[in-house]
Amino acid sequence: GPRDFVMTNLVGVSYENALLRLGNLSLHLGSVQIPDDVDTTGVISFVIKQLPEPGDSVSIGQPIDLWIGPKGYQFKEPEDN
């Protein structure tokens, strides 16, 4: 049956490197999200969030969703209205 293992941390890794790592782990790329306030045109993108999260149990062939943005991007905290 499928082998389960612990998901590695891809946050802070370049998008291209993350794709290589997913392939090496026999995982698939799920959805790729870019925050609304980010323009990735002409900049190297880095993983800023991933699901499943690092440390979660994953299976071979499982899709991994990535959020990408410029190096050092921080998600903005939702403002209370």
C-alpha positions as a Python dict, from the first residue, in 0.01 Angstrom:
ca = {
    (1, 'G'): (0, 0, 0),
    (2, 'P'): (98, 365, -1),
    (3, 'R'): (384, 458, 228),
    (4, 'D'): (323, 743, 470),
    (5, 'F'): (601, 980, 572),
    (6, 'V'): (644, 1320, 735),
    (7, 'M'): (607, 1622, 506),
    (8, 'T'): (922, 1829, 469),
    (9, 'N'): (926, 2206, 513),
    (10, 'L'): (924, 2386, 176),
    (11, 'V'): (860, 2736, 319),
    (12, 'G'): (1147, 2966, 222),
    (13, 'V'): (1255, 2742, -66),
    (14, 'S'): (1244, 2877, -421),
    (15, 'Y'): (943, 2760, -623),
    (16, 'E'): (1166, 2578, -874),
    (17, 'N'): (1355, 2400, -595),
    (18, 'A'): (1025, 2309, -427),
    (19, 'L'): (906, 2143, -750),
    (20, 'L'): (1225, 1936, -761),
    (21, 'R'): (1184, 1835, -399),
    (22, 'L'): (822, 1731, -455),
    (23, 'G'): (931, 1514, -746),
    (24, 'N'): (1209, 1356, -540),
    (25, 'L'): (955, 1273, -269),
    (26, 'S'): (707, 1127, -524),
    (27, 'L'): (455, 1397, -437),
    (28, 'H'): (252, 1601, -683),
    (29, 'L'): (196, 1974, -709),
    (30, 'G'): (-159, 2064, -611),
    (31, 'S'): (-282, 2420, -647),
    (32, 'V'): (-49, 2720, -657),
    (33, 'Q'): (-180, 3035, -492),
    (34, 'I'): (-42, 3388, -508),
    (35, 'P'): (-168, 3641, -250),
    (36, 'D'): (-381, 3921, -398),
    (37, 'D'): (-130, 4191, -299),
    (38, 'V'): (166, 4019, -470),
    (39, 'D'): (306, 4070, -819),
    (40, 'T'): (546, 3789, -909),
    (41, 'T'): (632, 3931, -1252),
    (42, 'G'): (1006, 3920, -1303),
    (43, 'V'): (1094, 3808, -950),
    (44, 'I'): (1206, 3471, -821),
    (45, 'S'): (916, 3321, -626),
    (46, 'F'): (954, 3140, -297),
    (47, 'V'): (718, 2913, -106),
    (48, 'I'): (547, 3120, 165),
    (49, 'K'): (293, 2858, 280),
    (50, 'Q'): (218, 2494, 211),
    (51, 'L'): (-58, 2241, 275),
    (52, 'P'): (-17, 1982, 416),
    (53, 'E'): (202, 2166, 664),
    (54, 'P'): (555, 2057, 758),
    (55, 'G'): (542, 1762, 996),
    (56, 'D'): (204, 1639, 870),
    (57, 'S'): (178, 1280, 749),
    (58, 'V'): (161, 1247, 368),
    (59, 'S'): (142, 959, 121),
    (60, 'I'): (327, 901, -204),
    (61, 'G'): (140, 1067, -491),
    (62, 'Q'): (-42, 1313, -265),
    (63, 'P'): (-93, 1668, -401),
    (64, 'I'): (78, 1948, -210),
    (65, 'D'): (-70, 2300, -234),
    (66, 'L'): (179, 2587, -240),
    (67, 'W'): (147, 2963, -187),
    (68, 'I'): (426, 3159, -352),
    (69, 'G'): (557, 3514, -333),
    (70, 'P'): (875, 3718, -318),
    (71, 'K'): (1146, 3623, -68),
    (72, 'G'): (1055, 3738, 282),
    (73, 'Y'): (686, 3793, 207),
    (74, 'Q'): (468, 3798, 521),
    (75, 'F'): (95, 3734, 513),
    (76, 'K'): (-95, 4036, 637),
    (77, 'E'): (-299, 3979, 950),
    (78, 'P'): (-672, 4021, 888),
    (79, 'E'): (-792, 4352, 1025),
    (80, 'D'): (-1075, 4358, 1275),
    (81, 'N'): (-1364, 4574, 1157),
}
